[in-house]
Amino acid sequence: LSSFNGVLEARLPPANAPEAVGRTVTIKKTDTSSNNINVSEQGGAGPDGFTQPLTSQYDALTVVSDGGQWFIVSKF
C-alpha cells in the first residue's frame, strides 16, 4: 500500500468474520513518504490488541486470524 498522499488506515475485517478465520494477510508499505499506514481491525483494536503502524518504506506486517483475534506472525 502507498500512503504517499497522507496517512492511510488499513482495516482488517473482524477476526471472527467467516472470510477471516484461518486467513493469513500481509500488508506492506511501498512508498518513501513519512506518512504512516495504520493497520487496525474493523470494530476492534487491531492485531495483538493494538493499531500497528507501518512507518518506513518496505515495512510489512503479516497477521493471522484464529477466529477470535488477529495475531502478528511477523513484522519487519
C-alpha angles and dihedrals in degrees: 000000000000125000093179092125095047145308111326129205117213105195119196119209117254110289091238095052111120092239092051104048109108092000123135117209131186121199119190132186110225106176130084097228124116090237115116129231106217115205113206140151125253105251092359143075098258140249112346088002099297140080105260118216123212104202110168136049111280094014106147138186126200117195136176130202120224091187094265105051143004111248127197111242094178139350121193 
